[in-house]
Amino acid sequence: MIRGAMEPWHLLILAFLFMMLFGAKRLPDTAKALGESMHVLKRSLKEGDAPPASPSPGTPTEPASVPET
């Protein structure tokens, strides 16, 4: 539909706007956080959509405490 929507000068304008909005000091931290969140997302997708295993209703989650005598 739209031809040439993302030309190189569009990317330069976007980069300039990000620099003006967030400042040069915050951009590396923002990029690092974005990369880490993408890593977590890819890892969770690789593990599958199965919900985490929950213990069966009859299985205790903590060991029973033994009264001291």
C-alpha positions as CSV (number, residue, x, y, z in Angstrom):
1,M,0.0,0.0,0.0
2,I,2.5,2.6,1.2
3,R,5.6,2.6,-0.9
4,G,8.9,3.6,0.7
5,A,7.4,4.0,4.1
6,M,10.7,3.5,6.0
7,E,13.4,5.3,4.1
8,P,16.8,6.0,5.7
9,W,16.0,9.6,6.4
10,H,12.9,8.5,8.3
11,L,15.1,6.5,10.6
12,L,17.3,9.5,11.1
13,I,14.4,11.6,12.1
14,L,13.2,9.0,14.6
15,A,16.6,8.7,16.1
16,F,16.8,12.5,16.5
17,L,13.3,12.5,18.2
18,F,14.4,9.8,20.6
19,M,17.5,11.7,21.4
20,M,15.5,14.8,22.1
21,L,12.8,13.1,24.2
22,F,15.0,10.8,26.3
23,G,18.4,12.3,26.2
24,A,21.7,10.7,25.3
25,K,22.3,9.4,28.8
26,R,19.1,7.4,29.2
27,L,19.1,5.8,25.8
28,P,21.7,3.0,26.6
29,D,19.8,2.1,29.7
30,T,16.5,2.0,27.8
31,A,18.0,-0.2,25.0
32,K,19.5,-2.6,27.6
33,A,16.1,-2.9,29.4
34,L,14.4,-3.5,26.0
35,G,17.0,-6.2,25.1
36,E,16.6,-8.0,28.4
37,S,12.8,-8.0,28.1
38,M,13.0,-9.4,24.6
39,H,15.4,-12.1,25.9
40,V,12.8,-13.0,28.6
41,L,10.0,-13.1,26.1
42,K,11.9,-15.3,23.7
43,R,12.9,-17.7,26.6
44,S,9.2,-18.0,27.7
45,L,8.0,-18.6,24.2
46,K,10.7,-21.3,23.8
47,E,9.6,-23.1,27.0
48,G,6.0,-23.3,25.6
49,D,2.6,-22.1,26.6
50,A,2.1,-24.8,29.3
51,P,1.2,-23.4,32.7
52,P,3.6,-24.1,35.5
53,A,3.1,-27.4,37.2
54,S,1.1,-27.1,40.4
55,P,1.2,-29.7,43.2
56,S,-1.7,-32.1,43.4
57,P,-4.3,-31.3,46.1
58,G,-3.2,-34.1,48.4
59,T,0.5,-33.2,48.3
60,P,1.7,-30.9,51.1
61,T,3.7,-28.0,49.9
62,E,5.8,-27.8,53.1
63,P,7.1,-30.6,55.3
64,A,5.1,-31.1,58.4
65,S,6.7,-29.7,61.5
66,V,7.7,-32.3,64.1
67,P,7.1,-31.2,67.7
68,E,10.2,-31.1,69.8
69,T,10.2,-33.1,73.1
